[in-house]
Amino acid sequence: MDREERGVLTKAEREEYRKEIEAVIAGGPFSADWESLSQYETPAWFRQAKFGIFVHWGLYSIPAFHDEWYARKMYIQGSPEYEHHIKTYGQHKDFGYKDFIPMFQAEKFDAEEWADIFRQAGAKYVVPVAEHHDGFQMYRSRISRYNAAQMGPGKDIIGSLKEALEKRGMVFGTSSHRAEHQWFMGNGKDFESDIKEPLKCGDFYWPSDQEQPDQMDKLSRPYPTEEYLEDWLLRTCELVDSYHPRLLYFDWWIQHDAYSKVLPMLMAYYYNRGAEYGFPVGVCYKQDACAFGSGIVDVERGKFAQAKPYYWQTDTAVARNSWCYTENLDYKGSYELICYLCDVVSKNGSLLLNIGPKGDGSIAQEDKQILRDIGRWL
């Protein structure tokens, strides 16, 4: 299979892209260091937005079992997901996580309908997950062929949503949870499964480090390789270049010490691209992944006890037990979420409220009702 059939960059093209990234960093107002990045200012649109929608939708919405970490837990022997997988789909060597891709057809996905629902809810910005820990990209990519435009739905989900949202005056953002993919499915190497060596850059399961982090902190091992960090940088820059998001959200693993060099590079690249494109952008980060003042502080499923002198964000979900759709969601009530929104905004924050569409692309009636209730109250 040649490069054109795979639809991925050659080694030489990856090197050329890296040079382009370095040139943008060198030629823009921001440098790849925290002193420079701390000159960042929160965009006016974000300061005024107050309410946005987060969307977790991907391959994990097909099994719809327990939560969005199905791809990891199904390979942990003895877990409920492991037992459920064998009972429902068969042995892992015969039906692995990758085999959900042909089942993911998104036959009821309608970007226009989604955008209408979000606008009626009063959302000012929307952040769909572009790539979750499982490594399946929901957008057209030159980095890996394992993406929704080339496999499964055969649709550029992120591109369709961006167009529909911006047509209605909402701000488009997106998120990358790619960093965790390094170790997310490594347990599949512990027994006979479809995760086998050798795994190469660009493969769906690559690198699947067998060890899970010993502790979830900045120095946890195993460290990602330089090749993996380079791939992370290229993937994220591709998101910026292809879709021009005004908000870029990262999940927690970028706090790892291994990202201390590539993360400032990505942020400088993104901020410089924003200046080039003529619109202000922002990076949302958790914990202490970035220097304070270099982006927007995010608190997952939580909030501050007192008002802050800076703008911040909390992300939480309509359900207590999962970010994606499952058949046993424990939904919060509309009244609870409206009170939560009031409290967050009163403390100078913004609420990014997550919903999880079903595997076919439809939005559950429970999610719709909550969004309608919030929209009416607003």
LOMI-521807 format. One record per residue (C-alpha): residue in one letter; y, x negated, z. Coordinates in steps of 0.2 Angstrom, whole numbers, padded with zeros to 4 digits, always signed. Layout:
! LOMI-521807
AYXZ;...
This chain:
! LOMI-521807
M+0000+0000+0000;D+0017-0008-0005;R+0033-0007+0004;E+0040+0008-0007;E+0024+0018-0002;R+0026+0014+0016;G+0045+0017+0015;V+0048+0003+0028;L+0059-0013+0027;T+0051-0029+0023;K+0053-0044+0034;A+0067-0051+0023;E+0076-0034+0024;R+0075-0033+0042;E+0083-0050+0044;E+0097-0045+0032;Y+0100-0029+0042;R+0101-0040+0058;K+0114-0051+0049;E+0124-0035+0045;I+0123-0029+0063;E+0130-0046+0069;A+0144-0045+0056;V+0150-0028+0062;I+0150-0035+0080;A+0160-0050+0075;G+0172-0040+0065;G+0176-0026+0077;P+0187-0023+0092;F+0172-0024+0104;S+0161-0039+0108;A+0144-0039+0114;D+0148-0043+0132;W+0152-0032+0147;E+0170-0038+0149;S+0174-0032+0132;L+0164-0016+0133;S+0172-0012+0149;Q+0188-0008+0139;Y+0180+0007+0133;E+0188+0024+0136;T+0179+0040+0137;P+0183+0051+0122;A+0195+0066+0124;W+0182+0077+0116;F+0169+0073+0130;R+0182+0075+0144;Q+0186+0093+0138;A+0168+0098+0133;K+0160+0101+0150;F+0144+0109+0143;G+0131+0103+0130;I+0113+0106+0125;F+0099+0094+0126;V+0084+0097+0115;H+0066+0090+0118;W+0056+0094+0103;G+0042+0083+0095;L+0023+0080+0094;Y+0021+0083+0112;S+0026+0102+0109;I+0010+0104+0099;P-0002+0102+0114;A+0011+0110+0125;F+0001+0105+0141;H+0009+0100+0157;D+0025+0091+0151;E+0032+0079+0137;W+0022+0064+0144;Y+0006+0071+0136;A+0005+0056+0125;R+0003+0044+0139;K-0007+0055+0151;M-0020+0060+0139;Y-0026+0042+0139;I-0027+0040+0158;Q-0045+0043+0162;G-0047+0056+0175;S-0030+0064+0173;P-0029+0083+0169;E-0022+0079+0152;Y-0037+0067+0149;E-0049+0081+0153;H-0039+0094+0144;H-0039+0084+0129;I-0058+0081+0128;K-0061+0100+0131;T-0048+0106+0118;Y-0048+0093+0105;G-0063+0082+0107;Q-0066+0063+0111;H-0051+0052+0110;K-0059+0041+0097;D-0061+0056+0086;F-0045+0065+0089;G-0031+0054+0096;Y-0012+0058+0098;K-0008+0053+0080;D-0019+0068+0075;F-0006+0080+0081;I+0005+0074+0067;P-0003+0085+0053;M-0003+0100+0065;F+0016+0098+0068;Q+0023+0108+0053;A+0039+0116+0061;E+0036+0131+0050;K+0048+0142+0061;F+0062+0128+0063;D+0079+0134+0057;A+0093+0123+0060;E+0106+0136+0056;E+0098+0148+0069;W+0097+0135+0082;A+0116+0131+0080;D+0121+0149+0081;I+0111+0150+0098;F+0119+0135+0105;R+0137+0140+0099;Q+0135+0157+0107;A+0129+0149+0123;G+0146+0140+0123;A+0140+0123+0121;K+0153+0110+0114;Y+0140+0097+0110;V+0122+0096+0106;V+0110+0081+0109;P+0093+0082+0101;V+0080+0069+0105;A+0078+0058+0089;E+0063+0048+0096;H+0054+0051+0112;H+0042+0038+0121;D+0028+0043+0110;G+0036+0034+0095;F+0037+0048+0082;Q+0054+0049+0074;M+0062+0066+0071;Y+0073+0059+0057;R+0071+0050+0041;S+0069+0031+0044;R+0066+0015+0035;I+0060+0006+0050;S+0043+0016+0052;R+0035+0029+0041;Y+0029+0039+0056;N+0044+0051+0055;A+0046+0069+0053;A+0053+0067+0035;Q+0038+0058+0029;M+0024+0066+0039;G+0021+0082+0048;P+0035+0094+0044;G+0041+0084+0030;K+0059+0088+0036;D+0074+0077+0042;I+0075+0087+0058;I+0090+0077+0065;G+0099+0077+0049;S+0097+0096+0047;L+0104+0099+0065;K+0119+0088+0063;E+0124+0097+0047;A+0122+0114+0055;L+0130+0109+0071;E+0146+0101+0064;K+0148+0116+0052;R+0151+0126+0067;G+0163+0114+0076;M+0151+0107+0088;V+0149+0088+0092;F+0133+0080+0086;G+0125+0067+0097;T+0107+0061+0099;S+0096+0051+0110;S+0083+0037+0109;H+0069+0035+0122;R+0061+0022+0112;A+0062+0008+0125;E+0047+0016+0135;H+0036+0016+0120;Q+0032-0002+0124;W+0019+0003+0137;F+0018+0022+0135;M+0000+0023+0127;G-0007+0007+0133;N-0021+0015+0143;G-0029+0020+0127;K-0036+0002+0126;D-0046+0004+0142;F-0059+0015+0134;E-0065+0020+0117;S-0051+0028+0109;D-0041+0028+0093;I-0029+0015+0100;K-0036-0002+0095;E-0031-0019+0091;P-0024-0027+0080;L-0008-0017+0081;K+0007-0023+0071;C+0025-0020+0071;G+0028-0003+0062;D+0011+0004+0067;F+0012+0021+0077;Y+0004+0014+0093;W+0012-0003+0092;P+0013-0012+0104;S+0004-0002+0117;D+0004-0015+0131;Q-0011-0012+0141;E-0003-0015+0157;Q+0009-0002+0164;P+0024-0008+0173;D+0020-0014+0191;Q+0036-0007+0197;M+0049+0004+0188;D+0063-0008+0191;K+0073-0021+0181;L+0060-0035+0183;S+0044-0025+0180;R+0031-0033+0169;P+0025-0034+0156;Y+0041-0039+0147;P+0044-0033+0130;T+0042-0046+0116;E+0057-0052+0106;E+0049-0044+0091;Y+0049-0027+0100;L+0067-0029+0106;E+0072-0033+0089;D+0064-0018+0082;W+0072-0007+0096;L+0089-0014+0090;L+0086-0010+0072;R+0080+0007+0075;T+0095+0012+0086;C+0107+0004+0074;E+0099+0014+0060;L+0102+0030+0070;V+0120+0026+0071;D+0122+0021+0052;S+0112+0036+0046;Y+0118+0050+0057;H+0135+0044+0064;P+0132+0053+0081;R+0147+0054+0093;L+0136+0053+0108;L+0121+0041+0110;Y+0110+0045+0125;F+0097+0033+0132;D+0084+0036+0144;W+0081+0025+0159;W+0071+0010+0153;I+0085+0001+0145;Q+0090-0004+0163;H+0076-0017+0161;D+0082-0035+0162;A+0074-0038+0145;Y+0087-0027+0137;S+0102-0037+0145;K+0106-0045+0128;V+0101-0032+0115;L+0110-0018+0124;P+0127-0025+0124;M+0124-0029+0106;L+0120-0011+0102;M+0135-0004+0111;A+0147-0016+0103;Y+0140-0012+0086;Y+0141+0007+0090;Y+0158+0006+0097;N+0164-0004+0082;R+0156+0008+0070;G+0165+0022+0079;A+0181+0013+0076;E+0177+0010+0058;Y+0172+0029+0055;G+0188+0035+0064;F+0181+0045+0078;P+0178+0040+0096;V+0160+0039+0102;G+0151+0036+0119;V+0135+0029+0126;C+0127+0039+0141;Y+0117+0028+0152;K+0107+0030+0169;Q+0106+0020+0185;D+0114+0003+0182;A+0109-0001+0164;C+0127-0004+0159;A+0142-0011+0167;F+0152+0002+0175;G+0166+0008+0164;S+0157+0003+0148;G+0150+0020+0145;I+0147+0037+0152;V+0137+0038+0169;D+0122+0050+0168;V+0113+0057+0183;E+0096+0065+0178;R+0091+0081+0187;G+0105+0078+0200;K+0124+0078+0203;F+0136+0070+0215;A+0141+0077+0232;Q+0159+0074+0229;A+0172+0075+0214;K+0173+0058+0205;P+0189+0050+0198;Y+0179+0047+0182;Y+0170+0058+0169;W+0151+0059+0171;Q+0137+0069+0165;T+0121+0076+0172;D+0106+0081+0162;T+0094+0094+0168;A+0082+0107+0161;V+0080+0126+0161;A+0063+0123+0168;R+0058+0113+0184;N+0042+0106+0178;S+0045+0100+0160;W+0058+0095+0148;C+0047+0101+0133;Y+0039+0118+0130;T+0023+0121+0139;E+0014+0137+0142;N+0017+0136+0161;L+0035+0133+0163;D+0044+0137+0179;Y+0060+0143+0173;K+0076+0142+0183;G+0087+0158+0184;S+0103+0160+0174;Y+0113+0163+0190;E+0106+0146+0197;L+0111+0137+0181;I+0128+0145+0180;C+0132+0140+0198;Y+0125+0122+0194;L+0137+0121+0179;C+0152+0126+0190;D+0148+0113+0203;V+0146+0099+0191;V+0162+0103+0181;S+0172+0105+0198;K+0167+0087+0201;N+0173+0080+0185;G+0156+0081+0177;S+0148+0088+0161;L+0132+0098+0161;L+0119+0093+0147;L+0106+0107+0149;N+0089+0104+0141;I+0078+0117+0131;G+0061+0114+0124;P+0057+0123+0107;K+0039+0128+0104;G+0028+0117+0092;D+0032+0129+0077;G+0051+0126+0079;S+0055+0143+0087;I+0065+0144+0103;A+0056+0154+0117;Q+0064+0170+0122;E+0066+0164+0140;D+0077+0150+0134;K+0087+0161+0123;Q+0090+0173+0137;I+0097+0159+0148;L+0108+0153+0135;R+0114+0170+0131;D+0118+0173+0149;I+0128+0157+0151;G+0137+0161+0135;R+0142+0178+0141;W+0148+0171+0158;L+0158+0158+0149;
